Protein backbone atom coordinates (compact mmCIF):
# COMPACT_ATOMS: atom_id res chain seq x y z
CA UNK A 1 0.00 0.00 0.00
CA UNK A 2 1.43 3.30 -1.03
CA UNK A 3 0.19 6.22 0.93
CA UNK A 4 0.00 9.53 -0.73
CA UNK A 5 2.27 11.52 1.49
CA UNK A 6 1.95 15.19 2.10
CA UNK A 7 5.43 16.04 0.87
CA UNK A 8 4.75 14.55 -2.55
CA UNK A 9 1.51 16.41 -2.76
CA UNK A 10 3.05 19.65 -1.58
CA UNK A 11 5.64 19.39 -4.33
CA UNK A 12 2.85 19.26 -6.85
CA UNK A 13 0.91 22.24 -5.58
CA UNK A 14 2.49 24.92 -7.73
CA UNK A 15 2.14 22.77 -10.83
CA UNK A 16 -1.49 22.09 -10.04
CA UNK A 17 -2.00 25.76 -9.47
CA UNK A 18 -0.50 26.67 -12.85
CA UNK A 19 -2.68 24.13 -14.56
CA UNK A 20 -5.75 25.35 -12.70
CA UNK A 21 -5.04 28.94 -13.62
CA UNK A 22 -4.70 28.05 -17.28
CA UNK A 23 -8.16 26.49 -17.08
CA UNK A 24 -10.03 29.00 -14.92
CA UNK A 25 -8.06 32.05 -16.13
CA UNK A 26 -8.80 33.61 -12.78
CA UNK A 27 -6.74 33.40 -9.61
CA UNK A 28 -9.16 32.73 -6.79
CA UNK A 29 -11.19 30.08 -8.56
CA UNK A 30 -7.91 28.47 -9.58
CA UNK A 31 -7.05 28.10 -5.89
CA UNK A 32 -10.50 26.69 -5.17
CA UNK A 33 -9.96 24.15 -7.88
CA UNK A 34 -6.58 23.14 -6.47
CA UNK A 35 -8.07 22.77 -3.00
CA UNK A 36 -10.84 20.56 -4.32
CA UNK A 37 -8.24 18.49 -6.14
CA UNK A 38 -6.15 17.96 -3.01
CA UNK A 39 -9.29 17.00 -1.10
CA UNK A 40 -10.26 14.49 -3.72
CA UNK A 41 -6.75 13.06 -3.88
CA UNK A 42 -6.52 12.69 -0.10
CA UNK A 43 -9.92 11.14 0.33
CA UNK A 44 -9.36 8.71 -2.53
CA UNK A 45 -6.01 7.73 -1.05
CA UNK A 46 -3.47 7.28 -3.77
CA UNK A 47 -2.81 3.94 -5.32
CA UNK A 48 -0.22 5.72 -7.41
CA UNK A 49 3.35 4.68 -6.92
CA UNK A 50 5.44 6.03 -9.78
CA UNK A 51 5.89 9.76 -9.57
CA UNK A 52 5.06 10.23 -13.23
CA UNK A 53 1.70 8.54 -12.93
CA UNK A 54 0.99 10.40 -9.71
CA UNK A 55 1.42 13.59 -11.66
CA UNK A 56 -0.90 12.49 -14.44
CA UNK A 57 -3.39 11.26 -11.86
CA UNK A 58 -3.50 14.58 -10.01
CA UNK A 59 -3.84 16.53 -13.24
CA UNK A 60 -6.65 14.25 -14.31
CA UNK A 61 -8.53 14.85 -11.03
CA UNK A 62 -8.18 18.58 -11.44
CA UNK A 63 -9.28 18.53 -15.06
CA UNK A 64 -12.29 16.34 -14.30
CA UNK A 65 -13.36 18.66 -11.47
CA UNK A 66 -13.03 21.67 -13.71
CA UNK A 67 -15.07 20.13 -16.52
CA UNK A 68 -17.78 18.99 -14.10
CA UNK A 69 -17.87 22.45 -12.57
CA UNK A 70 -18.24 24.05 -15.99
CA UNK A 71 -21.10 21.73 -16.79
CA UNK A 72 -22.84 22.66 -13.56
CA UNK A 73 -22.28 26.33 -14.30
CA UNK A 74 -23.86 26.00 -17.72
CA UNK A 75 -26.85 24.23 -16.25
CA UNK A 76 -27.12 26.97 -13.67
CA UNK A 77 -26.94 29.61 -16.39
CA UNK A 78 -29.71 27.85 -18.28
CA UNK A 79 -31.87 27.98 -15.20
CA UNK A 80 -31.18 31.64 -14.76
CA UNK A 81 -32.03 32.25 -18.40
CA UNK A 82 -35.24 30.31 -17.90
CA UNK A 83 -36.21 32.68 -15.14
CA UNK A 84 -35.43 35.61 -17.36
CA UNK A 85 -32.23 36.85 -15.87
CA UNK A 86 -29.67 35.10 -17.95
CA UNK A 87 -26.25 36.59 -18.34
CA UNK A 88 -24.53 35.76 -21.55
CA UNK A 89 -20.81 35.54 -22.03
CA UNK A 90 -17.97 35.33 -19.57
CA UNK A 91 -17.42 37.98 -16.97
CA UNK A 92 -15.00 40.74 -17.77
CA UNK A 93 -12.96 40.06 -14.65
CA UNK A 94 -12.02 36.71 -16.09
CA UNK A 95 -8.89 36.44 -18.16
CA UNK A 96 -7.28 39.30 -16.28
CA UNK A 97 -4.37 37.36 -14.90
CA UNK A 98 -3.61 35.73 -18.21
CA UNK A 99 -4.04 38.91 -20.23
CA UNK A 100 -1.65 40.73 -17.91
CA UNK A 101 0.97 38.10 -18.45
CA UNK A 102 0.80 38.55 -22.20
CA UNK A 103 -1.26 35.45 -22.66
CA UNK A 104 -4.32 37.02 -24.20
CA UNK A 105 -4.05 34.75 -27.23
CA UNK A 106 -3.72 31.68 -25.07
CA UNK A 107 -6.69 32.70 -22.94
CA UNK A 108 -8.88 32.71 -26.04
CA UNK A 109 -8.19 29.08 -26.92
CA UNK A 110 -10.81 26.46 -26.10
CA UNK A 111 -10.43 24.76 -22.72
CA UNK A 112 -9.22 21.41 -24.00
CA UNK A 113 -6.50 23.07 -26.09
CA UNK A 114 -5.33 25.21 -23.17
CA UNK A 115 -5.18 22.14 -20.95
CA UNK A 116 -3.14 20.18 -23.42
CA UNK A 117 -0.68 22.96 -24.19
CA UNK A 118 0.06 23.49 -20.51
CA UNK A 119 0.51 19.80 -19.79
CA UNK A 120 2.82 19.24 -22.76
CA UNK A 121 4.68 22.54 -23.14
CA UNK A 122 4.88 23.72 -19.54
CA UNK A 123 4.62 20.62 -17.37
CA UNK A 124 6.55 18.41 -19.75
CA UNK A 125 4.15 15.47 -19.67
CA UNK A 126 4.67 12.79 -22.29
CA UNK A 127 1.88 12.40 -24.83
CA UNK A 128 0.80 9.24 -23.07
CA UNK A 129 0.62 10.94 -19.68
CA UNK A 130 -1.31 13.83 -21.20
CA UNK A 131 -3.74 11.36 -22.72
CA UNK A 132 -4.22 9.82 -19.26
CA UNK A 133 -4.67 13.16 -17.57
CA UNK A 134 -7.24 14.40 -20.07
CA UNK A 135 -8.84 11.00 -20.49
CA UNK A 136 -8.62 10.92 -24.28
CA UNK A 137 -6.95 8.53 -26.72
CA UNK A 138 -3.39 9.34 -27.68
CA UNK A 139 -4.43 10.00 -31.28
CA UNK A 140 -6.66 12.78 -30.01
CA UNK A 141 -3.76 14.24 -28.09
CA UNK A 142 -1.72 14.48 -31.29
CA UNK A 143 -4.42 16.04 -33.43
CA UNK A 144 -5.48 18.38 -30.66
CA UNK A 145 -1.91 19.49 -30.08
CA UNK A 146 -1.55 20.28 -33.75
CA UNK A 147 -4.76 22.31 -33.77
CA UNK A 148 -3.88 24.09 -30.53
CA UNK A 149 -0.46 25.20 -31.72
CA UNK A 150 -1.83 26.37 -35.04
CA UNK A 151 -4.63 28.30 -33.33
CA UNK A 152 -2.26 29.91 -30.88
CA UNK A 153 0.04 30.96 -33.71
CA UNK A 154 -2.83 32.47 -35.61
CA UNK A 155 -4.11 34.42 -32.63
CA UNK A 156 -0.64 35.59 -31.72
CA UNK A 157 0.05 36.79 -35.22
CA UNK A 158 -3.33 38.47 -35.44
CA UNK A 159 -2.43 40.34 -32.28
CA UNK A 160 0.85 41.74 -33.47
CA UNK A 161 0.44 45.30 -34.70
CA UNK A 162 0.36 45.57 -38.48
CA UNK A 163 3.67 46.61 -39.99
CA UNK A 164 3.95 50.36 -40.60
CA UNK A 165 3.08 51.40 -44.11
CA UNK A 166 5.98 52.10 -46.27
CA UNK A 167 5.78 55.20 -48.30
CA UNK A 168 6.11 54.41 -51.98
CA UNK A 169 8.07 56.69 -54.10
CA UNK B 1 19.59 14.77 -46.65
CA UNK B 2 16.61 13.10 -45.13
CA UNK B 3 14.71 10.77 -47.36
CA UNK B 4 11.56 10.88 -45.32
CA UNK B 5 9.66 14.08 -44.89
CA UNK B 6 8.65 14.22 -41.23
CA UNK B 7 4.97 13.97 -40.48
CA UNK B 8 3.07 16.65 -38.60
CA UNK B 9 3.16 14.46 -35.52
CA UNK B 10 6.89 14.10 -35.77
CA UNK B 11 7.32 17.83 -35.99
CA UNK B 12 5.45 18.23 -32.71
CA UNK B 13 7.42 15.43 -31.14
CA UNK B 14 10.55 17.24 -32.32
CA UNK B 15 9.52 20.44 -30.55
CA UNK B 16 8.65 18.46 -27.41
CA UNK B 17 11.92 16.53 -27.58
CA UNK B 18 10.21 13.18 -27.84
CA UNK B 19 12.01 11.84 -30.92
CA UNK B 20 14.62 9.12 -31.01
CA UNK B 21 18.08 10.69 -31.39
CA UNK B 22 18.58 9.28 -34.92
CA UNK B 23 15.27 10.54 -36.16
CA UNK B 24 15.82 13.81 -34.40
CA UNK B 25 18.96 14.44 -36.43
CA UNK B 26 17.12 13.65 -39.63
CA UNK B 27 14.36 16.11 -38.81
CA UNK B 28 16.98 18.70 -37.96
CA UNK B 29 18.51 18.28 -41.39
CA UNK B 30 15.12 18.45 -43.01
CA UNK B 31 14.34 21.72 -41.21
CA UNK B 32 17.66 23.21 -42.19
CA UNK B 33 16.69 22.64 -45.79
CA UNK B 34 13.11 23.85 -45.35
CA UNK B 35 13.12 27.31 -43.78
CA UNK B 36 9.35 27.63 -44.08
CA UNK B 37 8.79 24.60 -41.85
CA UNK B 38 11.57 25.73 -39.57
CA UNK B 39 9.84 29.10 -39.08
CA UNK B 40 6.59 27.34 -38.25
CA UNK B 41 8.32 25.30 -35.61
CA UNK B 42 10.11 28.32 -34.22
CA UNK B 43 6.68 29.90 -33.77
CA UNK B 44 5.46 26.94 -31.73
CA UNK B 45 8.61 27.11 -29.67
CA UNK B 46 8.29 30.78 -28.89
CA UNK B 47 4.63 30.33 -27.94
CA UNK B 48 5.61 27.57 -25.54
CA UNK B 49 8.34 29.76 -24.05
CA UNK B 50 5.92 32.61 -23.56
CA UNK B 51 3.49 30.30 -21.82
CA UNK B 52 6.18 28.88 -19.57
CA UNK B 53 7.48 32.28 -18.56
CA UNK B 54 4.07 33.70 -17.84
CA UNK B 55 2.92 30.76 -15.76
CA UNK B 56 6.25 30.53 -13.95
CA UNK B 57 5.81 34.11 -12.80
CA UNK B 58 2.40 33.28 -11.44
CA UNK B 59 3.65 30.23 -9.61
CA UNK B 60 6.25 32.26 -7.75
CA UNK B 61 3.52 33.90 -5.72
CA UNK B 62 3.27 32.37 -2.25
CA UNK B 63 0.83 29.54 -1.92
CA UNK B 64 -2.43 30.09 -0.19
CA UNK B 65 -2.02 28.23 3.13
CA UNK B 66 -5.42 26.60 2.77
CA UNK B 67 -4.01 24.54 -0.12
CA UNK B 68 -1.49 22.78 2.08
CA UNK B 69 -2.28 19.08 2.46
CA UNK B 70 -2.30 19.41 6.24
CA UNK B 71 -4.91 22.14 6.14
CA UNK B 72 -6.97 20.18 3.64
CA UNK B 73 -6.80 17.08 5.81
CA UNK B 74 -8.00 19.08 8.77
CA UNK B 75 -10.96 20.53 6.95
CA UNK B 76 -11.86 17.12 5.53
CA UNK B 77 -11.87 15.67 9.03
CA UNK B 78 -14.09 18.42 10.34
CA UNK B 79 -16.53 17.98 7.50
CA UNK B 80 -16.64 14.23 8.08
CA UNK B 81 -17.42 14.75 11.76
CA UNK B 82 -20.18 17.18 10.94
CA UNK B 83 -21.61 14.68 8.50
CA UNK B 84 -21.60 11.95 11.16
CA UNK B 85 -23.33 14.23 13.62
CA UNK B 86 -26.00 15.00 11.05
CA UNK B 87 -26.45 11.33 10.29
CA UNK B 88 -26.77 10.51 13.99
CA UNK B 89 -29.38 13.21 14.44
CA UNK B 90 -31.28 11.93 11.45
CA UNK B 91 -31.22 8.46 12.91
CA UNK B 92 -32.65 9.70 16.19
CA UNK B 93 -35.35 11.61 14.35
CA UNK B 94 -36.17 8.62 12.18
CA UNK B 95 -36.00 6.14 15.01
CA UNK B 96 -38.07 8.09 17.47
CA UNK B 97 -40.23 9.84 14.92
CA UNK B 98 -40.81 6.61 13.06
CA UNK B 99 -41.21 4.38 16.04
CA UNK B 100 -43.04 6.96 18.08
CA UNK B 101 -45.19 8.00 15.17
CA UNK B 102 -46.00 4.48 14.21
CA UNK B 103 -46.71 3.62 17.78
CA UNK B 104 -48.94 6.64 18.14
CA UNK B 105 -50.85 5.65 15.02
CA UNK B 106 -51.24 2.08 16.22
CA UNK B 107 -52.33 3.15 19.62
CA UNK B 108 -54.98 5.44 18.29
CA UNK B 109 -56.16 2.68 15.99
CA UNK B 110 -56.31 0.14 18.74
CA UNK B 111 -57.56 2.69 21.22
CA UNK B 112 -55.15 1.18 23.64
CA UNK B 113 -52.23 3.34 24.55
CA UNK B 114 -49.18 1.35 25.66
CA UNK B 115 -47.80 3.69 28.25
CA UNK B 116 -44.27 5.02 27.79
CA UNK B 117 -43.66 3.15 24.56
CA UNK B 118 -41.15 5.84 23.63
CA UNK B 119 -39.23 5.12 26.83
CA UNK B 120 -38.86 1.50 25.82
CA UNK B 121 -37.89 2.51 22.32
CA UNK B 122 -35.32 4.99 23.59
CA UNK B 123 -33.81 2.37 25.89
CA UNK B 124 -33.57 -0.06 22.98
CA UNK B 125 -31.86 2.47 20.76
CA UNK B 126 -29.55 4.21 23.13
CA UNK B 127 -28.98 2.47 26.45
CA UNK B 128 -26.13 0.42 24.98
CA UNK B 129 -25.07 2.95 22.35
CA UNK B 130 -21.39 3.84 22.55
CA UNK B 131 -22.06 7.56 22.49
CA UNK B 132 -24.37 9.32 24.84
CA UNK B 133 -24.66 13.09 25.01
CA UNK B 134 -22.70 13.13 28.21
CA UNK B 135 -20.72 10.51 30.04
CA UNK B 136 -20.76 10.75 33.83
CA UNK B 137 -19.43 8.88 36.82
CA UNK B 138 -21.01 10.71 39.72
CA UNK B 139 -24.72 11.25 40.36
CA UNK B 140 -24.05 14.97 40.86
CA UNK B 141 -22.90 15.37 37.28
CA UNK B 142 -26.03 13.68 36.06
CA UNK B 143 -28.14 15.90 38.22
CA UNK B 144 -26.46 19.04 36.91
CA UNK B 145 -27.05 17.99 33.32
CA UNK B 146 -30.67 17.16 34.01
CA UNK B 147 -31.21 20.51 35.70
CA UNK B 148 -29.95 22.29 32.60
CA UNK B 149 -32.57 20.74 30.39
CA UNK B 150 -35.53 20.10 32.68
CA UNK B 151 -36.31 22.94 35.02
CA UNK B 152 -38.61 21.02 37.31
CA UNK B 153 -36.52 17.89 37.65
CA UNK B 154 -36.40 16.47 41.16
CA UNK B 155 -33.09 15.12 42.45
CA UNK B 156 -32.28 11.70 41.06
CA UNK B 157 -31.47 9.41 43.96
CA UNK B 158 -28.14 7.71 44.29
CA UNK B 159 -28.54 4.10 43.16
CA UNK B 160 -25.08 2.95 44.16
CA UNK B 161 -26.53 1.15 47.16
CA UNK B 162 -28.30 -1.08 44.63
CA UNK B 163 -25.18 -1.60 42.57
CA UNK B 164 -25.97 0.90 39.84
CA UNK B 165 -23.90 3.91 38.93
CA UNK B 166 -24.70 6.51 36.28
CA UNK B 167 -22.90 6.20 32.93
CA UNK B 168 -24.48 8.96 30.89
CA UNK B 169 -27.53 10.58 29.50
CA UNK B 170 -29.08 11.52 26.24
CA UNK B 171 -31.43 14.32 25.36
CA UNK B 172 -34.19 13.16 23.05
CA UNK B 173 -37.16 14.63 21.40
CA UNK B 174 -40.28 13.32 19.75
CA UNK B 175 -43.56 14.85 18.74
CA UNK B 176 -44.55 14.90 22.42
CA UNK B 177 -41.68 17.24 23.31
CA UNK B 178 -38.27 16.89 24.88
CA UNK B 179 -37.33 13.83 26.88
CA UNK B 180 -34.27 12.55 28.69
CA UNK B 181 -32.81 9.11 28.96
CA UNK B 182 -30.56 8.56 32.00
CA UNK B 183 -28.52 5.39 31.81
CA UNK B 184 -27.19 3.40 34.79
CA UNK B 185 -24.96 0.38 34.82
CA UNK B 186 -24.09 -2.29 37.33
CA UNK B 187 -20.76 -4.03 37.88
CA UNK B 188 -21.60 -6.68 35.31
CA UNK B 189 -22.45 -4.15 32.63
CA UNK B 190 -26.21 -4.60 32.83
CA UNK B 191 -27.95 -1.36 32.08
CA UNK B 192 -31.22 0.15 33.16
CA UNK B 193 -32.51 3.54 32.18
CA UNK B 194 -34.73 6.17 33.59
CA UNK B 195 -36.79 8.06 31.05
CA UNK B 196 -38.62 11.26 31.74
CA UNK B 197 -40.72 13.76 29.85
CA UNK B 198 -43.71 16.00 30.08
CA UNK B 199 -47.08 14.34 29.56
CA UNK B 200 -48.30 14.78 26.00
CA UNK B 201 -51.28 14.18 23.83
CA UNK B 202 -50.70 10.48 23.36
CA UNK B 203 -48.92 9.96 26.59
CA UNK B 204 -51.12 11.52 29.16
CA UNK B 205 -50.66 11.32 32.89
CA UNK B 206 -51.05 7.79 33.91
CA UNK B 207 -51.49 5.66 36.96
CA UNK B 208 -48.57 3.78 38.33
CA UNK B 209 -48.11 0.56 36.40
CA UNK B 210 -45.83 -1.73 34.53
CA UNK B 211 -45.78 -3.73 31.34
CA UNK B 212 -43.51 -6.09 29.46
CA UNK B 213 -42.49 -5.19 25.94
CA UNK B 214 -40.47 -7.95 24.30
CA UNK B 215 -37.50 -8.65 26.53
CA UNK B 216 -37.82 -5.33 28.29
CA UNK B 217 -39.94 -4.24 31.16
CA UNK B 218 -41.15 -0.71 31.74
CA UNK B 219 -42.31 0.48 35.14
CA UNK B 220 -43.89 3.88 34.99
CA UNK B 221 -45.52 6.57 37.04
CA UNK B 222 -46.36 10.25 36.89
CA UNK B 223 -45.17 12.76 39.40
CA UNK B 224 -45.02 16.55 39.39
CA UNK B 225 -44.52 17.85 35.89
CA UNK B 226 -43.25 14.64 34.37
CA UNK B 227 -43.95 11.10 33.41
CA UNK B 228 -41.25 8.66 34.37
CA UNK B 229 -40.37 5.19 33.26
CA UNK B 230 -37.74 2.78 34.49
CA UNK B 231 -36.80 0.43 31.69
CA UNK B 232 -34.86 -2.73 32.42
CA UNK B 233 -34.42 -6.25 31.26
CA UNK B 234 -37.64 -8.09 32.01
CA UNK B 235 -35.66 -10.76 33.85
CA UNK B 236 -33.88 -8.28 36.12
CA UNK B 237 -35.24 -8.90 39.62
CA UNK B 238 -33.72 -5.71 41.09
CA UNK B 239 -35.81 -3.43 38.95
CA UNK B 240 -38.89 -3.57 41.17
CA UNK B 241 -36.84 -2.37 44.09
CA UNK B 242 -35.14 0.32 42.06
CA UNK B 243 -38.47 1.59 40.90
CA UNK B 244 -39.67 1.95 44.45
CA UNK B 245 -36.63 3.98 45.37
CA UNK B 246 -37.07 6.21 42.34
CA UNK B 247 -40.78 6.51 42.78
CA UNK B 248 -40.36 7.80 46.29
CA UNK B 249 -37.59 10.20 45.39
CA UNK B 250 -38.99 11.69 42.22
Interface residues (C-beta under 8 A of the other chain):
Chain A: X6 X9 X10 X13 X14 X15 X17 X18 X21 X22 X31 X34 X35 X38 X39 X42 X43 X97 X98 X101 X102 X103 X106 X117 X118 X120 X121 X122 X126 X127 X142 X145 X146 X149 X152 X153 X156
Chain B: X8 X9 X12 X13 X16 X18 X40 X43 X44 X47 X48 X50 X51 X52 X54 X55 X56 X57 X58 X59 X63 X64 X66 X67 X68 X69 X70 X72 X73 X75 X76
